[in-house]
Amino acid sequence: MTKNAPILFDLNLLLNLRSKLEAQTSAEVRFDAASRAIYASEASNYRQLPIGIVIPKSTADIVTAVRLCHEAGIPILPRGAGTSMCGQAVNAAVVIDASKYLNAIHEIDFTKRLARVEPGVICDQLKSAAAKVGLTFGPDPATHSRCTLGGMIGN
C-alpha cells in the first residue's frame, strides 16, 4: 500500500457489520455519507473519512460495538468531542462517539478524591461538580469547555 492510499473494505462486510450493529445495540448507527463527512475532521488540519459512526446509549452498546468490529476485522476509534489538534480523532475506522448519551457524573467522593464519570462528560462539568465538594480536576487543556474526559484519557 502506498502512503495515503485509501483503505478498502469489502462492501458486504461493512453492510453486514452495520446490520449487526443496528440489530444488537440501541446505539445510533450512522454509515451514511453526511455523517461520515461530519466525523472526517476535528480541530486539526487532518481529514480522514471514517467507515461509520456508532453513538452508544449504554456501556453495553460500546462492548457490543467493539466485539462486532473485532469479529469483522474492522478498526475502531473511540472519540470525544473532536477537539484534538493532532489528528487523534480521525481515521479509517468505526468511530465510537460516547459524548451524546454517556455524559453523566455518577459520584464524586471527597474522602477518596475520586470521581466516577461516563466518557462523554465535559472537563468543565467535572471541574464544576468537583468544586462543590472542595475538589478540582487537575488537567487544564485549552479546550476545557468542550473536551470530554473519554477523549482526554484516550489522547
C-alpha positions, 0 to 999 in steps of 0.5 A: 500500500502506498502512503495515503492510499485509501483503505478498502473494505469489502462492501458486504462486510461493512453492510453486514457489520452495520446490520449487526450493529443496528440489530444488537445495540440501541446505539445510533448507527450512522454509515451514511455519507453526511455523517461520515463527512461530519466525523472526517475532521476535528480541530486539526488540519487532518481529514480522514473519512471514517467507515461509520459512526456508532453513538452508544446509549449504554456501556453495553452498546460500546462492548457490543460495538467493539466485539462486532468490529473485532469479529469483522476485522474492522478498526475502531476509534473511540472519540470525544468531542473532536477537539484534538489538534493532532489528528487523534480523532480521525481515521479509517475506522468505526468511530465510537462517539460516547459524548451524546448519551454517556455524559453523566457524573455518577459520584464524586467522593471527597474522602477518596478524591475520586470521581466516577464519570461516563466518557462523554462528560465535559472537563468543565462539568467535572471541574464544576461538580468537583468544586462543590465538594472542595475538589478540582480536576487537575488537567487544564487543556485549552479546550476545557469547555468542550473536551470530554474526559473519554477523549482526554484519557484516550489522547 
